[in-house]
Amino acid sequence: MVASDTAWKHPSPRLRSLRRAQVAVLALIVAVVGGLLAGFAFGPGPGAGVAVAAVLAGALADRFVQRRVRAWAYCERAEDLLVRRGVLITRLSVVPYGRMQFVDVVAGPIARSFGLATVRMHTAAAASDARIPGLEQAEADRLRDQLSALGEAKAAGL
């Protein structure tokens, strides 16, 4: 069991903005395309209904995505790294430093525009690979360097 005094760190608040923008763009595209197609096929009334339904679905998706972002957390301990995530089903991954094979930082063009990156830890077991999304670039680089150094130090003792 994880002690209650562990210092959990969360992704950057900009991750919430990034996810909100992604959901808004998708909902807008579905509303416009769906509304136009339904409007041409069935008339303006059903077209507007489809557009409104897409916007409402986007609002619900945004609410779920925001809860999902808040659920991400990580904790650096002496021997391992804890990564917590999940809204309906909560998952806690424990990644021992000595088992890490490599750590990389990934940032696509949209994430880079928000100044964010994802740290991915790879271990010998493919199912245990963990990631921490939405870290500020400087924090992601610091965490990568620290995890790599700890991984080398702990692996040397094996």
GULUMLUM-862961 format. One record per atom (N, C-alpha, C, O): residue in one letter; x, y negated, z. Coordinates in pm, whole numbers, padded with zeros to 5 digits, always signed. Each point is the difference from the previous one (the first is absolute). Example, Ala and Ser with C-alpha at 12.3 -4.5 7.8 and 13.67 -1.06 7.14 Angstrom:
# GULUMLUM-862961
a+01319+00569+00780;a-00089-00119+00000;a+00090-00120+00000;a+00104+00002+00066;s-00139-00107-00138;s+00082-00119+00006;s-00077-00109+00073;s+00051-00111+00017;
This chain:
# GULUMLUM-862961
m+00085+00119+00000;m-00085-00119+00000;m+00088-00124+00000;m+00107+00000+00061;v-00150-00103-00128;v+00075-00124-00010;v-00029-00086+00122;v-00116-00021+00038;a+00222-00029+00023;a-00016-00084+00118;a-00074-00128-00037;a+00012-00050-00112;s-00087-00002+00206;s-00079-00121-00027;s+00088-00125-00008;s-00044-00103-00051;d+00169+00112+00102;d+00085-00118-00001;d+00087-00010-00126;d+00087-00087-00009;t-00110+00174-00089;t+00078-00007-00123;t-00037-00127-00076;t-00116-00042-00002;a+00216-00019-00060;a-00019-00127-00071;a-00037+00028-00145;a+00088+00022-00083;w-00215-00024+00053;w-00047+00023-00137;w+00012-00128-00080;w-00037-00108+00047;k+00089+00120-00168;k+00010-00113-00091;k-00095+00025-00116;k-00021+00114-00041;h-00037-00221-00010;h-00098+00011-00108;h+00055-00065-00127;h+00092-00082+00006;p-00149+00119-00121;p+00040-00066-00125;p-00030-00149+00005;p-00074-00048+00087;s+00130-00023-00182;s-00020-00144-00010;s-00148-00033-00024;s-00069+00076-00067;p+00022-00187+00121;p-00138-00043-00029;p-00023-00026-00149;p-00113+00001-00047;r+00222-00024-00027;r-00014-00020-00144;r-00049+00126-00072;r-00053-00009-00110;l+00072+00126+00173;l-00052+00123-00060;l-00152-00005-00007;l-00060+00049-00096;r-00003-00108+00196;r-00146-00015-00002;r-00043-00089-00117;r-00099+00029-00068;s+00174-00136+00046;s-00031-00090-00113;s+00020+00071-00133;s-00080-00017-00092;l+00186+00095+00082;l+00026+00075-00123;l-00112+00098-00029;l-00049+00007-00112;r+00009+00070+00213;r-00108+00098-00019;r-00132-00069-00032;r-00077+00048-00082;r+00052-00161+00148;r-00123-00075-00027;r-00002-00049-00144;r-00104+00007-00066;a+00216-00055+00016;a+00008-00046-00139;a-00021+00116-00097;a-00068-00016-00101;q+00125+00132+00131;q-00017+00116-00087;q-00147+00042-00007;q-00052+00028-00108;v-00014-00023+00222;v-00142+00039+00004;v-00084-00104-00073;v-00092+00036-00074;a+00121-00163+00094;a-00078-00107-00064;a+00013+00005-00152;a-00100-00014-00071;v+00221+00035+00022;v+00019+00008-00145;v-00074+00120-00058;v-00066-00012-00103;l+00077+00126+00168;l-00070+00119-00048;l-00152-00019+00003;l-00069+00034-00096;a+00017-00090+00206;a-00144-00022+00009;a-00048-00099-00106;a-00107+00017-00057;l+00186-00120+00032;l-00036-00099-00102;l-00003+00063-00139;l-00092-00025-00078;i+00191+00107+00047;i+00002+00067-00130;i-00120+00092-00016;i-00066-00001-00104;v+00038+00080+00207;v-00115+00092-00007;v-00130-00079-00010;v-00090+00039-00074;a+00078-00149+00148;a-00122-00081-00005;a-00022-00060-00138;a-00111+00004-00053;v+00216-00059-00006;v-00014-00064-00132;v-00027+00104-00107;v-00095-00013-00077;v+00178+00116+00071;v-00016+00102-00106;v-00131+00077+00019;v-00075+00020-00096;g+00049+00022+00218;g-00123+00074+00026;g-00124-00085-00024;g-00098+00047-00057;g+00103-00174+00100;g-00113-00090-00022;g-00024-00026-00148;g-00115-00001-00044;l+00221-00019-00031;l-00016-00023-00144;l-00053+00124-00072;l-00091-00010-00082;l+00147+00125+00114;l-00047+00123-00066;l-00146+00030+00035;l-00079+00033-00088;a+00045-00046+00216;a-00139+00023+00040;a-00091-00107-00059;a-00114+00027-00036;g+00165-00149+00026;g-00080-00108-00059;g-00029+00023-00147;g-00111-00024-00046;f+00211+00070-00028;f-00022+00029-00142;f-00091+00120-00019;f-00082+00001-00092;a+00094+00100+00178;a-00078+00123-00017;a-00143-00014+00054;a-00094+00050-00062;f+00078-00117+00175;f-00132+00000+00066;f-00060-00137+00022;f-00115-00010+00043;g+00188-00096-00071;g-00052-00135+00020;g+00072-00071+00113;g+00079+00060+00072;p-00108-00189-00058;p+00075-00080+00098;p-00030+00036+00145;p+00089-00014+00085;g-00207+00059-00053;g-00034+00035+00139;g+00085+00114+00052;g+00068-00015+00101;p-00069+00130-00168;p+00086+00110+00046;p+00148-00034-00005;p+00078+00047+00083;g-00037-00129-00180;g+00141-00042-00008;g+00042-00077+00123;g+00109+00023+00054;a-00195-00114-00009;a+00030-00075+00121;a+00000+00090+00123;a+00080-00019+00091;g-00170+00117-00091;g-00005+00096+00112;g+00128+00081+00010;g+00052+00022+00110;v+00000+00021-00224;v+00126+00075+00000;v+00114-00088+00050;v+00085+00045+00076;a-00083-00171-00120;a+00106-00092+00044;a-00007-00023+00151;a+00103+00000+00067;v-00223-00020-00015;v-00015-00021+00144;v+00040+00126+00077;v+00066-00009+00103;a-00106+00126-00154;a+00038+00126+00066;a+00152+00017+00001;a+00055+00048+00099;a+00012-00086-00205;a+00147+00010-00005;a+00065-00094+00101;a+00098+00037+00065;v-00153-00156-00051;v+00055-00095+00097;v-00022+00051+00143;v+00090-00010+00083;l-00208+00066-00055;l-00026+00057+00133;l+00090+00120+00028;l+00051+00015+00111;a-00031+00069-00211;a+00091+00114+00017;a+00142-00049+00025;a+00074+00060+00079;g-00035-00167-00145;g+00131-00059+00023;g+00015-00053+00142;g+00105+00015+00061;a-00211-00076-00008;a+00004-00050+00137;a+00013+00116+00100;a+00075-00011+00097;l-00145+00120-00121;l+00012+00118+00088;l+00140+00061-00012;l+00059+00039+00101;a-00008-00031-00222;a+00135+00054-00021;a+00103-00088+00070;a+00096+00052+00058;d-00114-00183-00064;d+00093-00091+00067;d+00000+00024+00149;d+00105+00000+00063;r-00221+00018-00006;r-00009+00026+00145;r+00076+00127+00037;r+00073+00002+00099;f-00090+00104-00178;f+00068+00126+00028;f+00152-00016-00018;f+00077+00049+00082;v-00036-00117-00188;v+00143-00018-00027;v+00065-00083+00112;v+00112+00030+00039;q-00179-00130+00011;q+00055-00081+00109;q+00018+00084+00127;q+00099-00016+00071;r-00194+00104-00043;r+00015+00089+00116;r+00116+00096-00021;r+00072+00033+00094;r-00056+00011-00218;r+00109+00092-00032;r+00136-00067+00018;r+00094+00062+00050;v-00083-00187-00088;v+00125-00075+00017;v+00031-00016+00148;v+00114+00018+00042;r-00215-00053+00038;r+00021-00017+00145;r+00042+00130+00067;r+00064-00004+00105;a-00098+00118-00163;a+00032+00130+00061;a+00147+00038-00016;a+00049+00083+00076;w+00022-00141-00172;w+00142+00031-00020;w+00082-00059+00114;w-00019-00115+00038;a+00111+00197+00016;a+00093-00048+00102;a+00119+00094+00004;a-00009+00116-00040;y+00120-00167+00090;y+00118+00084+00016;y+00071-00038+00129;y-00012-00112+00049;c+00088+00207+00003;c+00070-00020+00126;c+00137+00065-00011;c+00011+00120-00029;e+00093-00198+00053;e+00137+00052-00002;e+00036+00044+00141;e-00001-00079+00094;r+00034+00208-00080;r+00041+00052+00129;r+00146+00045-00007;r+00063-00012-00105;a-00011+00063+00213;a+00142+00037+00006;a+00033+00114-00095;a+00105-00002-00065;e-00191+00102+00054;e+00030+00120-00079;e-00081+00013-00128;e+00035+00079-00088;d-00144-00156+00076;d-00087+00017-00116;d-00079-00127-00028;d+00001-00097+00077;l-00070+00101-00189;l-00087-00110-00043;l-00142+00052-00004;l-00026+00106-00056;l-00066-00180+00116;l-00141+00037-00003;l-00070-00088-00104;l+00022-00121-00005;v-00107+00183-00077;v-00079-00074-00098;v-00145+00042+00020;v-00034+00118-00008;r-00052-00217+00035;r-00142+00025+00027;r-00083-00064-00110;r+00030-00111-00044;r-00134+00182+00000;r-00091-00054-00102;r-00131+00074+00005;r-00013+00104+00065;g-00087-00159-00136;g-00128+00067-00013;g-00113-00070+00071;g+00016-00050+00111;v-00131+00047-00178;v-00119-00061+00058;v-00092+00108+00054;v-00029+00002+00120;l-00016+00086-00205;l-00088+00107+00045;l+00079+00114+00062;l-00035+00052+00106;i+00141-00014-00172;i+00089+00105+00050;i+00134-00066+00029;i+00068-00043-00093;t-00031+00036+00218;t+00125-00063+00039;t+00114+00099-00011;t-00010+00113+00049;r+00118-00156-00112;r+00117+00086-00016;r+00119-00067+00068;r+00025-00119-00018;l+00048+00198+00095;l+00122-00046+00065;l+00113+00088-00051;l+00002+00121+00026;s+00093-00181-00098;s+00115+00073-00050;s+00120-00032+00086;s+00026-00117+00030;v+00046+00219+00009;v+00123-00016+00076;v+00114+00042-00092;v+00008+00115-00041;v+00079-00210+00009;v+00111+00027-00092;v+00130-00010+00079;v+00044-00110+00033;p+00019+00225-00002;p+00129-00003+00071;p+00108-00063-00088;p+00009+00030-00119;y+00071-00116+00177;y+00104-00069-00077;y+00097+00099-00065;y+00042-00020-00113;g-00009+00126+00184;g+00095+00098-00052;g-00051+00080-00118;g+00079+00062-00071;r-00210-00062+00048;r-00060+00074-00111;r-00020-00083-00126;r-00039+00052-00105;m+00066-00182+00114;m-00019-00087-00117;m+00111+00027-00101;m+00119+00000+00033;q-00160+00021-00158;q+00098+00018-00106;q+00036-00134-00063;q+00117-00029-00023;f-00218-00051-00005;f+00026-00135-00047;f-00121-00087+00026;f-00112+00048+00018;v+00138-00179-00016;v-00104-00100+00024;v+00008-00099-00115;v+00108-00049-00033;d-00223+00019-00027;d+00002-00098-00107;d-00107-00107+00021;d-00098+00021+00072;v+00120-00134-00136;v-00093-00113+00006;v-00056-00018-00140;v+00075-00015-00096;v-00208+00016+00085;v-00067-00012-00128;v-00088-00126+00003;v-00070-00026+00097;a+00077-00052-00205;a-00084-00119-00010;a-00036-00022-00147;a+00086-00033-00082;g-00213+00051+00051;g-00047-00025-00135;g-00014-00150-00024;g+00021-00079+00092;p-00058+00040-00213;p-00007-00143-00031;p-00105-00076+00083;p+00023-00114+00039;i-00135+00177-00013;i-00104-00068+00078;i+00044-00014+00145;i-00015-00106+00060;a+00071+00214-00003;a+00049-00006+00137;a+00113-00103+00013;a+00006-00073+00098;r+00083+00068-00198;r+00109-00098+00003;r-00053-00142-00002;r+00056-00089+00063;s-00166+00066-00136;s-00056-00135-00005;s-00054-00043+00137;s-00010-00119+00027;f-00024+00216+00057;f-00044-00029+00137;f+00116+00008+00099;f-00019-00023+00119;g+00140+00057-00169;g+00117+00012+00087;g-00001+00126+00084;g+00057+00002+00109;l-00121+00105-00159;l-00017+00124+00075;l+00072+00116-00065;l+00030-00002-00120;a-00002+00104+00201;a+00063+00122-00049;a-00048+00117+00085;a-00054-00019+00109;t+00075+00140-00161;t-00035+00123+00071;t+00128+00077+00029;t+00084+00018-00088;v-00070+00028+00212;v+00114+00082+00038;v-00046+00145-00003;v-00102+00036+00060;r+00178+00049-00132;r-00033+00142-00007;r+00114+00082+00055;r+00116-00019-00037;m-00149+00111+00128;m+00097+00091+00058;m-00021+00137-00062;m-00112+00051-00004;h+00220+00008-00045;h-00008+00133-00060;h+00077+00098+00088;h+00113-00025+00041;t-00178+00137-00012;t+00062+00104+00080;t+00006+00128-00082;t-00045+00004-00115;a+00101+00101+00174;a+00011+00127-00070;a-00138+00059-00029;a-00020+00064-00103;a-00073-00086+00192;a-00137+00049-00019;a-00079-00105-00078;a-00018-00112+00047;a-00028+00149-00165;a-00071-00096-00085;a-00127-00053+00066;a-00036-00116-00021;a-00031+00198+00099;a-00125-00042+00062;a+00022-00102+00111;a-00094-00069+00039;s+00215+00057+00013;s+00024-00091+00112;s+00050-00137-00044;s+00032-00084+00084;d-00025+00060-00214;d+00045-00131-00045;d-00096-00107+00050;d-00122+00013-00015;a+00176-00117+00073;a-00082-00107+00057;a+00032-00130-00071;a+00108-00017-00057;r-00203-00075+00062;r+00021-00131-00059;r-00065-00105+00089;r-00094+00027+00075;i+00149-00148-00086;i-00053-00114+00074;i-00020-00111-00103;i+00097-00061-00044;p-00222+00034+00005;p-00025-00103-00101;p-00010-00139+00061;p-00021-00016+00121;g+00036-00084-00206;g-00031-00137+00039;g+00097-00067+00094;g-00038-00091+00073;l+00163+00133-00075;l+00099-00068+00083;l+00058-00117-00078;l+00014+00006-00122;e+00019-00113+00193;e+00069-00109-00066;e+00134+00052-00049;e+00058+00089+00062;q-00009-00143-00173;q+00120+00053-00064;q+00118+00008+00096;q+00072+00100+00001;a-00050-00203+00079;a+00113+00000+00095;a-00016+00110+00104;a+00097+00068+00033;e-00218-00048+00018;e-00025+00106+00098;e+00016+00137-00063;e+00053+00092+00063;a-00097-00077-00187;a+00016+00128-00070;a+00148+00033-00019;a+00042+00114+00019;d+00037-00213-00057;d+00143+00022-00018;d+00067+00033+00134;d+00085+00090+00005;r-00121-00161+00101;r+00056+00028+00133;r-00035+00141+00045;r+00085+00073+00051;l-00212-00035-00069;l-00044+00132+00043;l+00071+00109-00082;l+00042+00101+00056;r-00030-00121-00187;r+00072+00097-00084;r+00143+00019+00049;r+00046+00113+00015;d+00024-00224+00008;d+00139+00009+00044;d+00012+00067+00136;d+00089+00083+00022;q-00179-00118+00070;q+00005+00058+00134;q-00033+00149-00004;q+00067+00080+00065;l-00170-00041-00141;l-00036+00140-00008;l+00109+00082-00068;l+00025+00114+00038;s+00038-00171-00138;s+00110+00070-00068;s+00116+00021+00096;s+00057+00109+00005;a-00021-00211+00070;a+00110+00012+00096;a-00033+00102+00109;a+00084+00083+00036;l-00206-00090+00017;l-00040+00097+00102;l-00006+00141-00055;l+00037+00095+00068;g-00085-00082-00193;g-00007+00130-00063;g+00137+00062-00017;g+00017+00119+00024;e+00083-00199-00065;e+00136+00049-00015;e+00059+00038+00136;e+00066+00103+00012;a-00090-00185+00088;a+00055+00027+00134;a-00060+00127+00060;a+00071+00082+00058;k-00202-00066-00072;k-00068+00117+00058;k+00031+00126-00078;k+00011+00107+00060;a+00003-00118-00194;a+00031+00117-00082;a+00142+00048+00024;a+00028+00119-00015;a+00061-00209+00051;a+00140+00038+00024;a+00011+00091+00121;a+00093+00080+00009;g-00187-00091+00083;g+00002+00084+00120;g-00056+00139-00022;g+00008+00083+00091;l-00063-00053-00207;l-00058+00132-00024;l+00105+00105-00027;l-00033+00116-00022;
